[in-house]
Every structure is written in structure tokens, then in C-alpha cells.
Amino acid sequence: MKIPSFDSLKVGEEIPALITPPVTRHTLALYCGASGDHNPIHVDIDFAKSSGLDDVIAHGMLSTGYLARMITNWVPQSALRSWKNRFTAMTHIGDIVTCTGKITEKFEEGGEKLVRLELQTNTAQAQTIIAEAVVALE
Amino acid sequence: MIDKKHIGYEFLPVTIPVEEGRLKFLAKTLGETGDIYTNPDAAIAAGLPGLLAPPTFAFMLEIDALDLVAFMSLLGESLEKLLHGEENFKYFAPIYSGDKITVCKKITDIIDKKEGALQFVISENTFTNQAGEIVAETRTNYVFNHK
């Protein structure tokens, strides 16, 4: 991994995006087991219908996991200082999750050079996560 | 309506071993192929004590530590109304396979929106490893939709 230097980055610059394969029921079954999030709304269509939905919905944190991959493809995980995720819409079966991010601020704090990023996940229908992360670079 | 008397409620701390197999399974699920997330030998060769847990892993420990049914019962709510609103992380040190992480969870706020049609239950969580070092903190917003 070639780690970007603090000085080389510009506010407004985009980081390399990550686009996932379509979310399948199989994806959600695996994520249910691996994550420990056993809420049936993600894997049991009968339960989803009793919650007023037409079908199961993806775990919000699955898309957050994809966003994390985008970040750690770009910088080592040890650079990540903080990260806020707000879930703004549901992700459905068949959705392709597009993760994008851009630099919104460069600043110094606590003796570290920090870069603030605005991150998003989008499906064809909606923005599903709006997020902000802070990474430390040299 | 969720009673605001629950603000300040602290759950009993729970200690969870971080298993190598769990991290491999999670990496596979997320499409993560990096050696330090998937191959213990490569992680050790890279100077790490074990597989590196990915950035969202603290949330999974939070889930493991929480009995969701008991949580719903405490709040007088049902799972059908629950949505995940926000998940915020602060990172202080890595988590590796072989670690034992203690999760402390507290309800720090309950907020009514739209005259109670929506209620937010905010919890703050602290993750401490076997050396007594705080490795992460999270803030979770559970949304209850009463519409």
C-alpha cells in the first residue's frame, strides 16, 4: 500500500471508491452469523412483513463494513482516529452499494496531522449512509 | 413510550474473547481479502499478535455483549420497531484475535422526536482489552418507530 502523505492531499479530493456486488439473501445470512447481529428483520421475510416491510433489509452495519474497506484500502487502519455513521435509508436485496469519500478539511490537533473525510454509501435509489471520518497522516 | 428513567442505566460489563475464526468469517462476509485480516501467519509475519479486527468490529462486540430481548424488555419495546440510527467510533488501539475485550454499556440519553412517534435511545460503550487499555469507544443511536 502506498500511503498518501498529508501534504499531497487537497481539500475536495476524492479517495478511491468501492463498489460492491449486489446484496443477496446469502450476503445477509453470512453477515447475520459473522457479525452476531441476529435481528430477524435482516434474514426472516415473515418477521420483516410483520414490521411493515415488503422484504428483509440489509444490516446498516454491512454497508458500514464496506465503507471501512474503502478507508483501509486507502490508508492503514491504524490511521483511523474516529468515524461517525448516520443511516439515512434502507438497503434492499439486489442493491449495489457504492462507497465514496472526499477530503473536507486538513488540520492539526494533539500534535497530529489530520484529514477529515465526508463519506457516503449510495444505492441506485438513495443515499443510505452519510459519514465522517478523521484519519492521521504524516 | 420509553420511560426516561432508563437514562443512566448501566449494563453489567461483559468480557468477550476475540476468536480468529470469527474474524476470518467476518472478513469473508465483507469481501475483505487483506492478509492481516484473513491469514494469521501473515499477520504474525507482519509483526502483529494476531489477525487485525476491522474498524466495525467494536460494534459486533457491542452486539455480543447485549441481550437484545432483555434490552427490549427493559425499555418496554418490541424488536419490530427498532432501527439503527447512528454508529460512531473512536479508536485508541487495535483489537486482535486472542484479545479479551470487556464491553461496558450505558444508556446516556432518550430523545423524543415528532411528539414521540420516534424515540432515540442513545448508548455509549467502552471497550477495554486484557491489558486494561481502552481500545475503542462507540456511541449508538437506536431508533424506535412508533408510527
Chai-1 contact restraints between the chains, C-beta under 6 A:
chainA,res_idxA,chainB,res_idxB,connection_type,confidence,min_distance_angstrom,max_distance_angstrom,comment,restraint_id
A,L30,B,T29,contact,1.0,0.0,6.0,A-B,restraint_1
A,Y31,B,T29,contact,1.0,0.0,6.0,A-B,restraint_2
A,A34,B,F25,contact,1.0,0.0,6.0,A-B,restraint_3
A,A34,B,L26,contact,1.0,0.0,6.0,A-B,restraint_4
A,A34,B,T29,contact,1.0,0.0,6.0,A-B,restraint_5
A,S35,B,M60,contact,1.0,0.0,6.0,A-B,restraint_6
A,G36,B,M60,contact,1.0,0.0,6.0,A-B,restraint_7
A,G36,B,I63,contact,1.0,0.0,6.0,A-B,restraint_8
A,G36,B,D64,contact,1.0,0.0,6.0,A-B,restraint_9
A,D37,B,I63,contact,1.0,0.0,6.0,A-B,restraint_10
A,S50,B,E80,contact,1.0,0.0,6.0,A-B,restraint_11
A,S51,B,E80,contact,1.0,0.0,6.0,A-B,restraint_12
A,G60,B,H84,contact,1.0,0.0,6.0,A-B,restraint_13
A,M61,B,T56,contact,1.0,0.0,6.0,A-B,restraint_14
A,M61,B,F59,contact,1.0,0.0,6.0,A-B,restraint_15
A,T64,B,T56,contact,1.0,0.0,6.0,A-B,restraint_16
A,G65,B,L30,contact,1.0,0.0,6.0,A-B,restraint_17
A,G65,B,T56,contact,1.0,0.0,6.0,A-B,restraint_18
A,A68,B,P54,contact,1.0,0.0,6.0,A-B,restraint_19
A,A68,B,P55,contact,1.0,0.0,6.0,A-B,restraint_20
A,A68,B,T56,contact,1.0,0.0,6.0,A-B,restraint_21
A,R69,B,E32,contact,1.0,0.0,6.0,A-B,restraint_22
A,L80,B,P55,contact,1.0,0.0,6.0,A-B,restraint_23
A,L80,B,Y91,contact,1.0,0.0,6.0,A-B,restraint_24
A,S82,B,K90,contact,1.0,0.0,6.0,A-B,restraint_25
A,W83,B,F89,contact,1.0,0.0,6.0,A-B,restraint_26
A,K84,B,N88,contact,1.0,0.0,6.0,A-B,restraint_27
A,N85,B,E87,contact,1.0,0.0,6.0,A-B,restraint_28
A,R86,B,E86,contact,1.0,0.0,6.0,A-B,restraint_29
A,F87,B,H84,contact,1.0,0.0,6.0,A-B,restraint_30
